[in-house]
């Protein structure tokens, strides 16, 4: 019962299993060394349908549990709480299967080296897939009878993984190469049903945000592809028409038969995409879903389960077939109510963009207010005391105010920094940008201490991975959400625009350039990286509109709020707010005043500014 007090709901759900689970940490590996047995690492998450199935079929079986308890040390990991652990073992699992996913079952040496991995395994053989017991018996027979061979293979795999994570300096994608990436995505589009590829089909929101960034530079094909995809998603079965959120993915090409879990990261990023597209109705639905369904003490829950109990029976997705009135009569699917820093950062950013881009719609005020609430809650719960070097620190996760021991990752620092910077651009309040700057600065590795990494979380990588030589640099590949590398690059570029400090642009370029050769030919897995690359490839422009108190609804302010061109930062502030930005050290706002008590616009390229203007016609004529 080592899991019963875990922060993670996923771990707590396994606390009563007959399997003698250990939480992730050094103690489990020490026990494996003491007993001279391998470890079985089972990785999943609370809203994962097949994780629930495998838990019921296998890990709740007393006979299987007794057999496992005699032969291995079993470790249960919430992949959302420990993304570095998940990434390390998912990379290793790629040597054994191309069909990767969760639940992930890994057999490793007491030193943590993988020697076999698989995903969901049924209780009995079916359609050529061996049962869990068959696989486990074969794996443990190899450990017992061919130990030297197993150890040699495991060590060789680890060496190969280390080599695979090495990246050259690379070069930033050119404008032409970014156009090639758009062409690749157009070729991958499902013209009949929308989206990309066949089944299973995911919304891949980072790719949509890249296409929108490209579209903002005049690439009509990119803009139309993003808009077309978003409109198809709005009308698809992937969207819950009652509560407004989107499901994680569809099992069929036409978006039907979704897997009904609703994840925070998907909805946060889709909210940003819908807001940038000016599609108010689906954006409003997401805002309502976040504020009503996922809102928990301390932030937003990580997701909502696909399963519920209807009529005394377990139902996959049955709740979502009900009307609003019918739903009010039954218990909703359970929430994974842990609060993750990174995903709440994505939500703060999406809500902030909605509050700015949809400024004329009723949704905007709700989005802004929720973004401010969340930012306050997450910082109150997840900002830890600074480290011994005075660097800002974050927690990865919490639940009901209790902070997880899991290490914060680059995505936590990057996603939260981006969210706070977007909130600063929406509210005009410098305090959010100042905190974001602290989080980015905390991750920068000083030049004298670099070993190939430009950034590292201030608390370091997961200590158990480090102790076993398994820690790697941030995994740059994306799918449903930005990598930590891409998020920090985006935050650094925004900070460069606000401060004029070259080191921030150099950081953004240094993070993105090594990924260019990988991202351009495979844009479906690098959307957030390519979106930053698009901004870096454009002229660096800054637009500041300063309004006297009480004049915030003028044409210039409205223009700044709706400005959305990659490479251009637009900020509307009051005269009083300008002083706060200057006091906080943001150079862009220096000497910016409202001339003659009228809203005044300052348009700059690389911080060289044209004469200020006081009318929209003058601004657009010069722009």
C-alpha positions as CSV (number, residue, x, y, z in Angstrom):
1,X,0.0,0.0,0.0
2,X,2.9,2.3,-0.8
3,X,0.7,4.2,-3.2
4,X,-2.2,5.1,-1.1
5,X,-0.9,8.6,-0.2
6,X,0.4,9.5,-3.6
7,X,-0.3,12.9,-5.1
8,X,-1.2,11.1,-8.4
9,X,-4.7,9.8,-8.7
10,X,-3.4,7.2,-11.1
11,X,-1.1,5.8,-8.5
12,X,-3.7,5.9,-5.8
13,X,-6.1,3.9,-8.0
14,X,-3.6,1.1,-7.9
15,X,-3.0,1.2,-4.2
16,X,-5.3,-1.7,-3.5
17,X,-3.9,-4.0,-6.2
18,X,-2.5,-7.3,-5.0
19,X,0.7,-6.3,-7.0
20,X,3.2,-5.0,-4.5
21,X,3.7,-1.7,-6.3
22,X,6.6,0.7,-5.5
23,X,6.5,4.4,-6.5
24,X,9.2,5.7,-8.8
25,X,12.4,6.4,-6.9
26,X,15.8,5.0,-5.7
27,X,14.3,2.8,-3.1
28,X,12.6,0.5,-5.7
29,X,15.9,-0.1,-7.6
30,X,17.8,-0.7,-4.3
31,X,15.2,-3.4,-3.4
32,X,15.7,-5.0,-6.8
33,X,19.5,-5.0,-6.3
34,X,19.1,-6.5,-2.8
35,X,16.9,-9.3,-4.2
36,X,18.8,-9.6,-7.5
37,X,15.7,-9.4,-9.6
38,X,14.7,-7.2,-12.5
39,X,12.2,-4.3,-12.2
40,X,8.9,-4.1,-14.1
41,X,8.0,-0.5,-14.7
42,X,4.4,0.1,-15.6
43,X,3.7,3.5,-17.0
44,X,0.2,5.0,-17.6
45,X,-2.1,7.9,-16.6
46,X,-5.4,8.3,-14.9
47,X,-7.5,9.0,-18.0
48,X,-6.0,6.2,-20.1
49,X,-8.7,3.7,-21.1
50,X,-6.4,0.7,-21.8
51,X,-4.5,1.4,-18.6
52,X,-7.8,0.8,-16.7
53,X,-8.4,-2.3,-18.7
54,X,-5.0,-3.8,-18.0
55,X,-5.3,-2.9,-14.3
56,X,-8.6,-4.8,-14.1
57,X,-7.5,-7.8,-16.2
58,X,-4.0,-8.3,-15.0
59,X,-2.9,-6.2,-12.0
60,X,-6.0,-7.0,-10.0
61,X,-5.5,-10.8,-10.6
62,X,-4.2,-12.3,-7.3
63,X,-2.5,-15.2,-9.1
64,X,-0.7,-13.0,-11.5
65,X,0.2,-10.6,-8.7
66,X,1.6,-13.3,-6.5
67,X,3.7,-14.6,-9.4
68,X,5.0,-11.0,-10.1
69,X,5.7,-10.3,-6.5
70,X,8.0,-13.4,-6.3
71,X,10.0,-12.5,-9.3
72,X,10.3,-8.7,-9.9
73,X,10.1,-5.4,-8.1
74,X,7.1,-3.6,-9.7
75,X,7.2,0.2,-10.1
76,X,4.1,2.2,-11.0
77,X,4.6,5.5,-12.8
78,X,2.2,8.3,-13.7
79,X,3.6,9.5,-17.0
80,X,2.1,13.0,-16.5
81,X,3.8,13.4,-13.1
82,X,7.1,12.0,-14.3
83,X,7.4,12.9,-18.0
84,X,11.2,12.5,-18.0
85,X,10.8,8.9,-16.9
86,X,8.2,8.3,-19.5
87,X,10.3,9.8,-22.2
88,X,13.4,7.8,-21.3
89,X,11.6,4.5,-21.3
90,X,9.4,5.3,-24.3
91,X,12.6,5.9,-26.2
92,X,13.9,2.5,-25.1
93,X,10.6,0.8,-25.9
94,X,11.0,1.9,-29.5
95,X,13.7,-0.8,-29.9
96,X,11.0,-3.4,-29.3
97,X,7.9,-2.1,-31.0
98,X,6.8,0.6,-33.5
99,X,3.3,0.7,-31.8
100,X,4.1,2.8,-28.8
101,X,1.6,4.1,-26.3
102,X,0.2,3.4,-22.9
103,X,0.0,1.4,-20.7
104,X,3.8,0.9,-21.3
105,X,5.3,-2.2,-19.7
106,X,9.0,-2.2,-19.3
107,X,11.3,-4.9,-17.9
108,X,14.7,-3.5,-16.8
109,X,17.8,-4.4,-14.9
110,X,18.2,-3.2,-11.3
111,X,20.3,-0.4,-12.8
112,X,17.3,0.7,-14.8
113,X,18.5,-0.6,-18.3
114,X,15.6,-1.7,-20.5
115,X,15.8,-5.3,-21.9
116,X,12.2,-5.6,-23.0
117,X,9.1,-3.4,-23.4
118,X,5.6,-3.7,-24.7
119,X,2.3,-1.8,-24.5
120,X,-1.1,-3.2,-23.5
121,X,-0.9,-7.0,-23.1
122,X,-4.2,-9.0,-22.8
123,X,-4.8,-11.6,-20.1
124,X,-5.1,-14.3,-22.8
125,X,-3.5,-14.6,-26.2
126,X,-5.6,-12.9,-28.9
127,X,-5.1,-12.5,-32.6
128,X,-1.4,-13.2,-32.5
129,X,-0.8,-11.0,-29.4
130,X,0.7,-13.0,-26.5
131,X,-0.7,-12.7,-23.1
132,X,0.9,-10.7,-20.3
133,X,1.9,-13.9,-18.5
134,X,3.5,-15.4,-21.6
135,X,5.6,-12.3,-22.2
136,X,6.6,-12.0,-18.6
137,X,7.6,-15.6,-18.4
138,X,9.7,-15.4,-21.5
139,X,11.4,-12.2,-20.3
140,X,12.1,-13.6,-16.8
141,X,13.4,-16.8,-18.3
142,X,15.9,-14.8,-20.3
143,X,16.9,-13.0,-17.1
144,X,17.4,-16.2,-15.3
145,X,19.0,-18.4,-18.0
146,X,20.8,-15.8,-20.2
147,X,21.7,-13.1,-17.8
148,X,25.0,-12.0,-19.5
149,X,23.2,-11.7,-22.8
150,X,20.4,-9.7,-21.3
151,X,22.8,-7.3,-19.6
152,X,24.9,-6.8,-22.7
153,X,21.9,-6.1,-24.8
154,X,20.5,-3.7,-22.2
155,X,23.7,-1.8,-22.0
156,X,24.1,-1.6,-25.8
157,X,20.6,-0.2,-26.1
158,X,21.4,2.5,-23.5
159,X,24.6,3.4,-25.4
160,X,22.6,3.7,-28.6
161,X,20.0,5.9,-27.0
162,X,22.7,8.3,-25.7
163,X,24.2,8.6,-29.1
164,X,20.8,9.2,-30.7
165,X,20.1,12.2,-28.4
166,X,23.2,14.0,-29.5
167,X,22.5,17.0,-31.8
168,X,24.7,19.1,-33.9
169,X,24.5,22.9,-34.0
170,X,22.3,22.9,-37.0
171,X,20.9,25.9,-38.8
172,X,17.6,27.8,-38.5
173,X,15.0,26.8,-41.2
174,X,14.8,29.3,-44.0
175,X,11.6,30.9,-45.3
176,X,11.8,28.5,-48.2
177,X,12.2,25.5,-45.9
178,X,9.3,26.5,-43.8
179,X,7.2,26.6,-47.0
180,X,8.4,23.1,-47.7
181,X,7.1,22.0,-44.3
182,X,3.7,23.5,-45.2
183,X,3.8,21.6,-48.5
184,X,4.5,18.4,-46.6
185,X,1.5,18.9,-44.3
186,X,-0.8,19.7,-47.2
187,X,0.2,16.4,-48.7
188,X,-0.6,14.7,-45.4
189,X,-4.1,16.2,-45.1
190,X,-7.1,14.0,-45.2
191,X,-9.1,16.0,-47.8
192,X,-12.3,14.0,-47.2
193,X,-12.6,14.3,-43.5
194,X,-10.0,16.9,-42.5
195,X,-7.1,16.6,-40.2
196,X,-3.9,14.7,-41.0
197,X,-3.3,11.0,-41.8
198,X,-5.7,8.1,-41.2
199,X,-6.8,6.3,-38.0
200,X,-6.2,6.9,-35.2
201,X,-6.5,10.6,-35.8
202,X,-5.3,13.3,-33.4
203,X,-6.0,17.1,-33.6
204,X,-2.2,17.9,-33.3
205,X,-2.8,21.5,-32.2
206,X,0.8,22.6,-32.3
207,X,0.8,21.9,-36.0
208,X,-2.3,24.1,-36.4
209,X,-0.5,26.9,-34.5
210,X,2.5,26.6,-36.9
211,X,0.2,26.8,-39.9
212,X,-1.4,29.9,-38.4
213,X,2.0,31.5,-37.8
214,X,3.0,30.7,-41.4
215,X,-0.4,32.0,-42.6
216,X,0.2,35.3,-40.8
217,X,3.2,35.9,-43.0
218,X,1.2,35.7,-46.2
219,X,1.3,32.0,-46.8
220,X,-2.3,31.5,-48.0
221,X,-2.0,27.7,-48.3
222,X,-1.0,27.4,-44.6
223,X,-3.7,29.8,-43.4
224,X,-6.4,27.9,-45.3
225,X,-5.2,24.5,-44.2
226,X,-5.4,25.6,-40.5
227,X,-8.8,27.2,-40.9
228,X,-10.2,24.2,-42.8
229,X,-8.9,21.8,-40.2
230,X,-10.4,23.8,-37.3
231,X,-13.7,24.1,-38.9
232,X,-13.8,20.3,-39.6
233,X,-12.9,19.7,-35.9
234,X,-15.7,21.9,-34.8
235,X,-18.3,19.9,-36.6
236,X,-16.7,16.5,-35.8
237,X,-17.5,13.8,-33.2
238,X,-14.3,14.8,-31.5
239,X,-16.0,17.7,-29.9
240,X,-18.5,17.4,-27.1
241,X,-21.4,19.6,-28.1
242,X,-22.8,19.8,-24.6
243,X,-19.8,20.8,-22.4
244,X,-17.6,22.1,-25.2
245,X,-14.3,20.3,-24.7
246,X,-12.5,18.1,-27.3
247,X,-11.7,14.4,-26.8
248,X,-8.1,13.2,-27.1
249,X,-8.3,11.4,-30.4
250,X,-10.6,9.4,-32.7
251,X,-10.2,5.8,-33.5
252,X,-11.6,6.2,-37.0
253,X,-10.5,8.4,-39.9
254,X,-13.8,10.3,-40.0
255,X,-13.3,11.5,-36.4
256,X,-15.9,9.0,-35.1
257,X,-15.6,6.6,-32.2
258,X,-13.4,8.9,-30.1
259,X,-11.4,7.8,-27.1
260,X,-13.4,9.9,-24.8
261,X,-10.8,11.2,-22.3
262,X,-10.6,15.0,-22.4
263,X,-7.1,16.3,-21.8
264,X,-6.2,19.8,-20.5
265,X,-3.3,20.2,-23.0
266,X,-5.4,19.5,-26.1
267,X,-8.1,21.9,-25.1
268,X,-5.7,24.6,-24.0
269,X,-3.8,24.5,-27.3
270,X,-7.0,24.2,-29.4
271,X,-8.4,27.2,-27.5
272,X,-5.3,29.3,-28.7
273,X,-5.8,28.1,-32.2
274,X,-9.5,28.8,-32.3
275,X,-8.9,32.3,-30.8
276,X,-6.2,33.1,-33.4
277,X,-8.6,31.9,-36.1
278,X,-11.3,34.2,-34.8
279,X,-13.7,31.3,-34.3
280,X,-15.6,32.5,-31.2
281,X,-18.2,29.7,-30.8
282,X,-15.8,26.7,-30.4
283,X,-13.4,28.9,-28.4
284,X,-16.3,29.8,-26.0
285,X,-17.1,26.1,-25.6
286,X,-13.5,25.4,-24.5
287,X,-13.4,28.3,-22.1
288,X,-16.6,27.0,-20.5
289,X,-15.2,23.5,-20.3
290,X,-12.1,24.6,-18.6
291,X,-13.8,26.9,-16.2
292,X,-16.7,24.5,-15.2
293,X,-15.5,21.0,-15.7
294,X,-11.7,21.1,-15.1
295,X,-11.5,23.8,-12.5
296,X,-10.2,22.4,-9.2
297,X,-8.6,24.0,-6.2
298,X,-5.1,25.3,-7.2
299,X,-5.7,25.3,-11.0
300,X,-7.1,23.1,-13.7
301,X,-7.3,19.3,-13.6
302,X,-5.1,17.3,-16.0
303,X,-8.0,15.6,-17.7
304,X,-11.3,13.8,-17.4
305,X,-11.8,10.0,-17.7
306,X,-13.4,8.3,-20.6
307,X,-15.3,5.8,-18.4
308,X,-18.2,6.4,-16.1
309,X,-20.8,4.3,-14.3
310,X,-24.3,4.3,-16.0
311,X,-27.1,2.1,-14.7
312,X,-24.6,0.3,-12.5
313,X,-22.4,-0.7,-15.4
314,X,-19.1,0.7,-16.6
315,X,-19.5,2.6,-19.8
316,X,-16.8,3.9,-22.2
317,X,-18.1,7.2,-23.5
318,X,-21.7,6.6,-22.5
319,X,-21.8,9.8,-20.5
320,X,-21.1,11.9,-23.6
321,X,-24.1,10.4,-25.5
322,X,-26.4,12.1,-22.9
323,X,-28.1,15.4,-23.2
324,X,-27.3,18.2,-20.7
325,X,-30.4,17.3,-18.7
326,X,-29.6,13.6,-18.6
327,X,-26.0,14.3,-17.5
328,X,-27.3,16.3,-14.6
329,X,-28.9,13.1,-13.2
330,X,-25.7,11.0,-13.2
331,X,-22.2,11.2,-11.9
332,X,-19.7,12.5,-14.5
333,X,-16.6,10.7,-15.4
334,X,-13.8,11.1,-12.8
335,X,-11.3,13.9,-13.1
336,X,-7.6,13.4,-12.8
337,X,-7.5,16.3,-10.4
338,X,-3.7,16.7,-10.1
339,X,-2.6,20.2,-11.2
340,X,0.4,20.2,-13.6
341,X,2.4,23.3,-14.0
342,X,3.1,22.9,-17.7
343,X,-0.4,22.2,-18.8
344,X,-1.8,25.0,-16.7
345,X,0.7,27.2,-18.3
346,X,-0.7,26.2,-21.7
347,X,-4.2,27.0,-20.4
348,X,-3.1,30.4,-19.1
349,X,-1.6,31.2,-22.5
350,X,-4.6,29.9,-24.5
351,X,-7.1,31.9,-22.3
352,X,-4.9,35.0,-22.5
353,X,-4.8,34.8,-26.3
354,X,-8.6,34.3,-26.4
355,X,-9.0,37.3,-24.1
356,X,-7.0,39.4,-26.5
357,X,-7.9,38.1,-30.0
358,X,-11.6,37.8,-29.2
359,X,-11.8,41.1,-27.5
360,X,-15.1,42.0,-29.1
361,X,-16.8,38.8,-28.0
362,X,-18.5,38.0,-24.6
363,X,-16.0,35.1,-24.3
364,X,-13.0,37.4,-24.0
365,X,-13.7,38.7,-20.5
366,X,-14.4,35.2,-19.1
367,X,-11.2,34.0,-20.7
368,X,-9.1,36.9,-19.3
369,X,-10.6,36.5,-15.8
370,X,-9.9,32.8,-15.7
371,X,-6.4,33.3,-17.0
372,X,-5.6,35.7,-14.2
373,X,-7.2,33.4,-11.6
374,X,-5.1,30.4,-12.8
375,X,-1.9,32.4,-12.9
376,X,-2.3,33.4,-9.3
377,X,-3.3,29.9,-8.1
378,X,-0.5,28.1,-9.9
379,X,2.2,30.5,-8.7
380,X,0.9,30.4,-5.2
381,X,0.9,26.6,-5.1
382,X,3.8,25.7,-7.4
383,X,6.4,28.3,-7.0
384,X,9.0,26.9,-4.6
385,X,11.6,28.9,-2.6
386,X,14.5,29.9,-4.8
387,X,17.5,27.6,-4.9
388,X,20.9,28.3,-3.3
389,X,21.9,30.3,-6.4
390,X,18.8,32.5,-6.2
391,X,17.2,30.8,-9.2
392,X,13.4,30.5,-9.4
393,X,12.1,27.0,-8.9
394,X,8.8,25.3,-9.7
395,X,7.0,22.1,-8.6
396,X,5.8,19.8,-11.3
397,X,2.4,18.9,-9.8
398,X,0.1,19.2,-6.9
399,X,-3.2,18.0,-5.6
400,X,-5.4,19.8,-3.0
401,X,-2.4,22.0,-2.2
402,X,0.0,19.1,-1.6
403,X,3.0,19.3,-3.9
404,X,4.4,16.3,-5.6
405,X,8.1,15.3,-5.2
406,X,8.4,14.9,-8.9
407,X,11.0,17.1,-10.5
408,X,9.8,20.1,-12.6
409,X,10.8,19.8,-16.2
410,X,11.8,22.2,-19.0
411,X,8.2,22.1,-20.2
412,X,7.0,23.3,-16.8
413,X,9.3,26.4,-16.9
414,X,8.7,27.0,-20.6
415,X,5.0,26.5,-20.8
416,X,4.3,28.6,-17.7
417,X,6.7,31.3,-18.9
418,X,4.9,31.5,-22.2
419,X,1.5,31.6,-20.5
420,X,2.5,34.4,-18.2
421,X,4.0,36.4,-21.1
422,X,0.8,36.0,-23.1
423,X,-1.1,37.1,-20.1
424,X,1.1,40.2,-19.7
425,X,0.4,41.1,-23.4
426,X,-3.3,40.7,-22.8
427,X,-3.6,42.6,-19.5
428,X,-0.8,45.1,-20.0
429,X,0.5,44.1,-16.5
430,X,4.3,43.8,-16.3
431,X,4.2,41.6,-13.2
432,X,3.4,38.5,-15.2
433,X,6.2,39.1,-17.6
434,X,8.7,39.7,-14.8
435,X,7.9,36.3,-13.2
436,X,8.2,34.7,-16.6
437,X,11.6,36.2,-17.1
438,X,12.7,34.7,-13.8
439,X,11.7,31.2,-14.9
440,X,13.5,31.5,-18.2
441,X,16.6,32.8,-16.6
442,X,16.6,30.0,-14.1
443,X,16.9,27.5,-16.9
444,X,19.7,29.0,-18.8
445,X,23.0,27.1,-18.3
446,X,25.9,29.6,-17.8
447,X,28.4,29.4,-20.7
448,X,31.1,28.3,-18.3
449,X,29.1,25.3,-17.2
450,X,27.7,24.1,-20.5
451,X,28.2,20.5,-21.5
452,X,26.2,20.7,-24.7
453,X,22.9,21.9,-23.1
454,X,21.8,25.5,-23.3
455,X,19.0,25.0,-20.8
456,X,18.4,22.7,-17.9
457,X,15.7,22.8,-15.2
458,X,17.2,24.5,-12.2
459,X,16.5,21.5,-10.0
460,X,18.2,19.2,-12.6
461,X,16.8,16.2,-14.3
462,X,14.9,13.5,-12.4
463,X,17.4,12.4,-9.7
464,X,16.7,8.6,-10.1
465,X,17.3,8.8,-13.8
466,X,20.5,10.8,-13.2
467,X,21.7,8.3,-10.6
468,X,21.3,5.5,-13.1
469,X,22.8,7.3,-16.0
470,X,19.4,7.4,-17.8
471,X,18.8,11.2,-17.9
472,X,18.9,12.7,-21.4
473,X,18.3,16.2,-22.8
474,X,14.8,17.3,-23.3
475,X,13.0,15.2,-25.9
476,X,12.4,17.7,-28.8
477,X,9.7,15.8,-30.5
478,X,6.2,17.0,-30.1
479,X,2.8,15.5,-30.8
480,X,0.0,16.9,-28.8
481,X,1.9,19.5,-26.9
482,X,5.1,21.6,-27.3
483,X,8.4,20.2,-26.1
484,X,10.2,22.0,-23.3
485,X,12.8,23.1,-25.8
486,X,10.2,24.7,-28.1
487,X,8.3,26.3,-25.1
488,X,11.5,27.9,-23.7
489,X,12.5,29.1,-27.2
490,X,9.1,30.8,-27.6
491,X,9.4,32.4,-24.2
492,X,12.9,33.6,-24.9
493,X,11.9,35.2,-28.2
494,X,9.0,37.0,-26.5
495,X,11.4,38.3,-23.8
496,X,13.8,39.5,-26.5
497,X,11.0,41.5,-28.0
498,X,10.2,43.1,-24.6
499,X,13.7,43.7,-23.3
500,X,15.9,44.1,-26.5
501,X,18.4,41.8,-24.8
502,X,20.3,39.9,-27.5
503,X,20.9,36.9,-25.2
504,X,17.3,36.0,-25.3
505,X,17.1,35.9,-29.1
506,X,20.4,34.0,-29.2
507,X,18.9,31.5,-26.8
508,X,15.8,31.0,-29.0
509,X,18.0,30.6,-32.1
510,X,20.3,28.2,-30.2
511,X,17.4,26.0,-29.1
512,X,15.7,25.9,-32.5
513,X,18.6,25.6,-34.9
514,X,19.7,22.0,-34.0
515,X,16.1,20.9,-34.6
516,X,15.7,22.4,-38.0
517,X,17.0,19.4,-39.9
518,X,14.6,17.1,-38.1
519,X,11.6,19.4,-38.0
520,X,11.3,20.5,-41.6
521,X,10.9,17.0,-43.2
522,X,8.7,15.8,-40.3
523,X,6.5,18.8,-39.4
524,X,3.7,16.7,-37.9
525,X,6.0,16.1,-34.9
526,X,7.5,19.6,-34.5
527,X,4.7,22.1,-34.8
528,X,5.7,24.3,-31.9
529,X,9.3,24.2,-32.9
530,X,8.4,25.3,-36.5
531,X,6.1,28.1,-35.1
532,X,9.1,29.6,-33.3
533,X,11.2,29.1,-36.4
534,X,8.6,31.0,-38.4
535,X,8.8,33.9,-36.0
536,X,12.6,33.9,-36.1
537,X,12.6,33.9,-39.9
538,X,10.5,37.1,-40.1
539,X,11.6,40.7,-39.4
540,X,11.6,41.5,-35.7
541,X,9.0,44.2,-35.1
542,X,7.5,45.7,-32.1
543,X,4.2,47.7,-31.7
544,X,3.4,49.5,-28.5
545,X,0.2,51.5,-28.1
546,X,0.0,53.8,-25.0
547,X,-3.4,55.1,-24.0
548,X,-4.2,57.6,-21.2
549,X,-6.4,56.3,-18.4
550,X,-9.9,55.6,-19.5
551,X,-9.1,55.5,-23.2
552,X,-8.6,51.7,-23.6
553,X,-11.3,51.2,-26.3
554,X,-9.7,53.3,-29.0
555,X,-8.9,52.1,-32.6
556,X,-5.1,51.9,-31.9
557,X,-5.6,49.7,-28.9
558,X,-8.0,47.5,-30.8
559,X,-5.6,47.2,-33.6
560,X,-2.8,46.1,-31.3
561,X,-4.9,43.5,-29.6
562,X,-5.8,42.0,-32.9
563,X,-2.3,42.1,-34.4
564,X,-1.1,38.6,-35.0
565,X,1.8,38.4,-37.3
566,X,4.7,36.0,-36.6
567,X,7.8,37.9,-35.6
568,X,5.8,41.0,-34.4
569,X,5.1,41.7,-30.8
570,X,2.1,44.0,-30.1
571,X,1.3,45.4,-26.7
572,X,-1.3,47.9,-25.6
573,X,-0.9,49.6,-22.2
574,X,-2.1,52.5,-20.2
575,X,0.3,55.3,-19.2
576,X,0.4,54.0,-15.7
577,X,1.2,50.5,-16.9
578,X,4.1,51.9,-19.0
579,X,5.9,53.0,-15.9
580,X,5.5,49.6,-14.3
581,X,7.1,47.9,-17.4
582,X,10.0,50.4,-17.3
583,X,10.5,49.9,-13.6
584,X,10.6,46.1,-14.2
585,X,13.4,46.5,-16.8
586,X,11.6,46.0,-20.0
587,X,13.4,48.3,-22.5
588,X,10.7,48.3,-25.1
589,X,8.5,50.5,-23.0
590,X,11.1,53.1,-22.2
591,X,10.1,56.7,-23.2
592,X,6.7,55.6,-24.5
593,X,4.0,58.2,-23.6
594,X,0.6,59.1,-24.7
595,X,1.2,62.3,-26.8
596,X,-1.2,65.2,-26.0
597,X,-3.3,62.9,-23.9
598,X,-4.2,60.8,-27.0
599,X,-3.6,57.1,-27.6
600,X,-0.2,56.9,-29.3
601,X,1.4,54.1,-31.4
602,X,5.1,53.3,-31.6
603,X,6.1,50.9,-34.4
604,X,9.7,49.6,-34.4
605,X,11.8,47.2,-36.4
606,X,14.7,45.7,-34.4
607,X,13.9,48.4,-31.8
608,X,14.5,51.2,-34.2
609,X,11.3,53.1,-34.1
610,X,9.4,55.4,-36.5
611,X,7.9,58.6,-35.3
612,X,4.9,58.0,-33.0
613,X,1.4,58.4,-34.5
614,X,-1.9,59.1,-32.9
615,X,-4.3,57.7,-35.6
616,X,-5.0,54.3,-37.0
617,X,-4.7,55.6,-40.6
618,X,-1.2,56.9,-39.9
619,X,-0.2,53.7,-38.3
620,X,-1.4,51.4,-41.1
621,X,-0.1,53.8,-43.8
622,X,3.4,53.4,-42.3
623,X,3.0,49.7,-41.5
